[in-house]
Amino acid sequence: MTFASDNWAGAAPEIIAAIADANEGAVPAYGGDDLTKRVERRFAEIFDCDLSVFFVATGGAANGLALSVMTPPYAMVLCHEESHIQMDECAGPEFFTGGAKLLPIAGAGGKLTVDAISKALSGFPERPPHGAPASVLSLTQGTECGTRYSVDELKSLTKFAHDAGLLVHVDGARFANAVAASGKSPADLSWRSGVDVLCFGGTKNGCIAAEAVVFFDKDKAHDFEMRRKRAGHLWSKMRFIAAQFDAYLTDDLWLRLAGQANQMAAKLSAGLAAIDGVAISYPTEINEVFACFPDGIAEKLRAEGYWLYPWITPGDPANGKMSRMITSFRTTDEEVETYLDLVRRLI
């Protein structure tokens, strides 16, 4: 059993079936097929607005390409110091943007605040042509620490950003988990709260290779299509990404899959919190659980075949003692109970 990552979980049966169905016949390539066009319209329905959406295969490509049209290469992207674009994309955003600077900012639980952003910006006074101007605020929903932004928090952050002349990008690799947990609509957690561009993930939640870059203002998408092609992310058989999203968005499958993952994380977190010696590090608000075990226990769990990651990041509140556990749409009650029983026995 593994709690290493929701990326390890494979694909939902509905996704596999949709890909098989899309395999029949011959259709136009590069997104010119009817299925891709239909799914693009479906995104507009899901978000209740006119928008532009582009499909890519990886979250790193989605983030990097999105940022590449939001910032010039001489500017700065403000982000959390633990964000995926800062910690886990091997300078991909800098590559795609042509060298734009990432400005990491600290914040409790993976979240940024207006005060923290304002303080960071105050250290970079405008002094052209010497200083890099800020151009984009990048947020993560849900965050790398398993928390999520409320609508009010998003509105406060986006208002501050827009007043400062910044666009707002959201890394939504686990956007489905945030929507399912919040009970808010996709629109409420995106454009209605001031988000300009959302990278909408499917891969962590039951898809194989399906990510979408959603521009809520079509004018901001201007040359994205050309950048995607230049970067090698225009799939010739685009229908296989579209097929995944077609199944993913049908009958709220995406929210049901995310809801199962969230529910199992909540069960895991509550069970661990009830064990003497285990401390939960962050609120469990989506499908990620962060905990500190007594010395040696995490190593024993891994020795028993349970994959969980030691979690050491900038601003680590646990001095290297924290472990990350992630549940997926495939995680079951029985698996969680078995794991909790093992933790109790080891302690």
C-alpha positions in Angstrom: 0.0 0.0 0.0 1.2 3.5 -0.6 0.4 7.0 0.6 3.2 8.4 -1.5 1.2 10.4 -4.0 -2.1 10.4 -5.8 0.0 10.2 -9.0 0.7 6.6 -8.1 -3.0 5.5 -8.2 -3.4 4.8 -11.9 -6.5 5.8 -13.8 -10.2 5.5 -13.0 -12.1 2.9 -15.1 -14.3 5.5 -16.7 -11.2 7.2 -18.0 -9.8 4.0 -19.5 -13.1 3.3 -21.1 -13.3 6.8 -22.6 -9.8 6.4 -24.1 -10.8 3.1 -25.6 -13.9 4.6 -27.1 -11.9 7.4 -28.6 -9.6 4.9 -30.3 -12.2 4.0 -32.8 -12.1 5.4 -36.3 -10.0 8.3 -37.7 -10.5 11.9 -36.8 -8.6 15.2 -37.5 -5.4 15.6 -35.5 -4.1 18.4 -33.3 -7.4 19.1 -31.6 -9.4 19.6 -34.8 -11.8 16.7 -33.9 -15.4 17.0 -32.7 -14.7 15.5 -29.3 -12.0 18.1 -28.4 -14.3 20.9 -29.5 -17.2 19.5 -27.5 -15.0 19.2 -24.4 -13.8 22.8 -24.8 -17.4 23.9 -24.7 -18.0 21.7 -21.7 -15.3 23.6 -19.8 -17.3 26.8 -20.5 -20.4 25.2 -19.1 -18.5 23.9 -16.0 -17.1 27.4 -15.2 -20.2 29.3 -16.4 -18.4 31.7 -18.6 -16.9 32.2 -22.0 -13.3 31.1 -21.9 -10.3 29.7 -23.8 -9.0 26.3 -22.8 -5.9 24.4 -24.0 -5.0 20.8 -23.3 -1.5 19.6 -22.4 -0.2 16.4 -20.9 1.6 17.5 -17.8 1.1 19.9 -14.9 4.6 21.3 -15.3 3.9 22.2 -18.9 0.6 23.7 -17.9 2.1 26.0 -15.3 5.2 26.9 -17.3 3.3 27.7 -20.5 0.6 29.6 -18.6 3.1 31.8 -16.9 5.0 32.3 -20.2 2.1 34.3 -21.6 1.5 36.2 -18.3 4.9 37.6 -17.7 7.8 39.1 -19.7 11.2 37.4 -19.2 12.5 40.3 -17.2 9.8 40.3 -14.6 8.9 38.4 -11.3 6.4 35.8 -10.4 5.4 35.9 -6.8 4.8 32.4 -5.3 4.8 30.5 -2.1 8.2 29.2 -1.1 6.8 25.6 -1.0 4.8 25.9 -4.3 5.3 23.3 -7.0 6.6 25.9 -9.5 9.3 26.9 -6.9 10.2 23.4 -5.5 9.3 20.7 -8.0 9.5 21.8 -11.6 13.3 21.9 -12.1 13.3 25.6 -13.2 10.6 24.8 -15.8 8.7 28.1 -15.2 12.0 30.0 -15.7 12.6 28.0 -18.9 9.2 28.6 -20.4 9.1 32.3 -19.5 12.5 32.9 -20.9 14.0 33.7 -17.5 11.4 35.4 -15.4 12.4 35.4 -11.7 10.4 33.5 -9.1 10.1 35.3 -5.8 9.4 32.8 -3.1 7.3 34.1 -0.1 6.8 32.3 3.2 3.3 31.6 4.5 1.8 29.2 7.1 0.3 26.0 5.8 1.3 26.6 2.2 -0.9 29.8 1.9 0.1 33.3 1.0 -1.4 36.4 2.7 -1.8 40.0 1.5 0.6 41.1 4.3 3.3 38.7 3.3 3.0 39.6 -0.3 3.0 43.3 0.5 6.1 42.9 2.7 7.9 41.0 -0.1 7.1 43.6 -2.7 8.3 46.4 -0.4 11.8 44.9 -0.7 11.7 45.4 -4.5 11.1 49.1 -5.1 10.6 50.0 -8.7 13.9 51.1 -10.1 13.9 50.5 -13.9 15.9 49.3 -15.6 17.7 47.6 -12.7 15.0 45.9 -10.7 12.7 43.2 -12.0 9.1 44.4 -11.8 6.5 42.0 -10.4 4.0 40.8 -13.0 2.2 37.7 -11.7 0.9 36.3 -8.4 0.8 32.5 -8.5 -1.4 30.6 -6.0 -1.9 26.9 -5.4 -5.4 25.5 -4.9 -5.4 23.2 -2.9 -1.9 23.9 -1.5 1.2 21.8 -1.2 0.4 21.6 2.5 -3.1 20.1 2.1 -4.9 23.4 2.9 -7.1 25.5 0.6 -8.0 29.1 0.1 -11.5 30.2 0.9 -13.4 32.5 -1.6 -12.9 35.4 0.7 -9.1 34.8 0.9 -8.9 34.5 -2.9 -10.8 37.7 -3.4 -8.6 39.6 -1.0 -5.4 38.2 -2.7 -6.6 38.8 -6.2 -7.8 42.4 -5.4 -4.4 43.2 -4.0 -2.7 41.7 -7.0 -4.8 43.5 -9.5 -4.5 46.8 -7.7 -0.7 46.3 -7.9 -0.9 45.5 -11.6 -0.4 41.8 -11.3 -2.2 39.0 -13.0 -3.2 35.9 -11.0 -2.3 32.4 -11.9 -3.6 29.3 -10.0 -1.8 26.0 -10.0 -4.9 23.7 -9.8 -3.3 20.3 -9.9 -5.7 19.4 -7.0 -8.3 22.0 -7.9 -10.9 19.2 -7.9 -10.1 18.3 -4.3 -10.5 22.0 -3.3 -13.9 22.3 -5.1 -15.1 19.0 -3.6 -14.0 20.0 -0.1 -15.4 23.6 -0.2 -18.8 23.0 -1.7 -18.3 26.0 -3.8 -18.6 26.1 -7.6 -15.6 26.0 -9.9 -16.5 29.6 -10.9 -16.6 30.7 -7.3 -13.1 29.4 -6.8 -11.7 30.8 -10.0 -12.8 33.8 -12.1 -15.5 35.0 -9.8 -12.8 35.4 -7.2 -10.5 37.2 -9.6 -8.4 34.4 -10.9 -7.1 35.2 -14.4 -5.6 31.8 -15.5 -6.2 28.4 -13.9 -4.2 25.3 -14.6 -6.9 22.6 -14.1 -5.5 19.2 -13.3 -6.8 15.8 -14.0 -3.8 13.5 -13.7 -3.7 13.4 -9.9 -7.4 12.6 -9.7 -7.9 9.6 -12.0 -6.7 10.7 -15.4 -3.6 9.5 -17.2 -2.2 12.6 -18.8 -4.8 15.4 -18.8 -4.2 19.0 -17.8 -6.0 22.1 -19.0 -4.9 25.7 -19.1 -8.0 27.8 -18.7 -8.0 31.5 -19.6 -11.0 33.4 -18.2 -10.2 36.4 -20.4 -9.7 35.1 -24.0 -7.5 38.2 -24.8 -4.9 36.9 -22.3 -4.5 33.7 -24.2 -3.2 35.6 -27.3 -0.2 33.5 -28.3 -0.6 30.5 -26.1 -1.4 28.2 -29.0 1.9 29.0 -30.6 3.9 28.6 -27.4 2.3 25.2 -26.8 3.3 24.1 -30.3 6.8 25.4 -29.9 7.2 23.7 -26.6 6.2 20.3 -28.1 3.0 20.0 -26.1 0.5 20.1 -29.0 -0.6 16.5 -29.1 -1.2 15.2 -32.6 -3.8 12.8 -31.2 -5.4 15.4 -29.0 -8.6 13.3 -28.8 -7.1 11.1 -26.2 -6.7 14.0 -23.8 -10.1 15.3 -24.7 -11.6 11.8 -24.1 -10.2 11.8 -20.6 -11.8 15.2 -19.8 -15.0 14.2 -21.5 -15.4 11.3 -19.0 -13.9 13.3 -16.1 -16.4 16.1 -16.4 -19.5 13.9 -17.1 -21.9 13.4 -14.1 -19.4 15.1 -11.8 -17.0 12.2 -11.9 -14.1 14.6 -11.1 -15.8 15.7 -7.9 -16.8 12.1 -6.9 -13.2 10.9 -7.3 -11.8 13.9 -5.4 -14.5 13.5 -2.7 -13.4 9.9 -2.1 -9.8 11.0 -1.8 -10.7 13.8 0.6 -12.9 11.6 2.7 -10.1 9.0 3.1 -7.6 11.8 4.0 -9.9 13.1 6.7 -10.3 9.6 8.1 -6.6 9.0 8.1 -5.8 12.4 9.7 -8.4 11.9 12.5 -7.2 8.4 13.2 -3.5 9.5 13.4 -4.4 12.5 15.6 -6.0 10.1 18.1 -2.8 8.1 18.5 -0.5 9.2 21.3 2.8 10.5 20.0 1.5 11.5 16.5 1.1 15.2 15.7 -0.8 16.5 12.7 1.2 19.3 11.2 -1.4 21.2 9.0 -5.1 21.2 8.8 -6.3 18.3 6.5 -8.5 20.2 4.1 -8.0 18.2 0.9 -6.4 14.8 0.3 -3.0 15.4 1.9 -2.0 14.5 5.5 1.1 15.8 7.1 2.2 14.3 10.4 5.1 14.0 12.8 5.7 10.5 14.2 7.8 9.5 17.1 11.4 8.9 16.2 11.9 5.8 14.0 8.3 5.1 13.3 8.2 6.6 9.8 11.2 4.5 8.9 9.5 1.4 10.3 6.4 2.1 8.2 8.4 2.3 5.1 10.1 -0.9 6.0 6.7 -2.5 6.2 6.1 -1.4 2.6 4.1 1.7 3.2 5.4 4.5 1.0 5.2 8.0 2.7 7.5 10.9 2.0 9.7 12.6 4.4 8.7 16.3 3.9 11.5 18.8 4.3 10.8 22.2 2.7 11.7 25.9 3.2 10.1 27.1 6.4 9.8 23.5 7.7 8.0 23.8 11.1 9.0 20.3 12.2 12.8 20.4 11.7 12.8 17.5 9.3 10.5 15.2 11.3 7.4 15.6 9.1 5.9 13.0 6.8 3.5 13.5 3.9 0.7 11.0 3.2 -1.6 11.4 0.2 -4.8 9.5 -0.4 -6.4 8.9 -3.8 -9.8 8.0 -5.4 -8.7 4.4 -4.9 -7.9 4.6 -1.2 -10.4 2.5 0.9 -11.6 2.5 4.4 -10.0 -0.9 5.0 -6.6 0.4 3.8 -6.8 3.3 6.2 -7.8 1.1 9.1 -5.0 -1.4 8.4 -2.5 1.4 8.3 -3.7 3.0 11.5 -3.6 -0.4 13.3 0.0 -0.8 12.2 0.9 2.7 13.5 -0.6 1.9 16.8 1.3 -1.4 17.1 4.6 0.2 16.1 4.2 3.0 18.6 
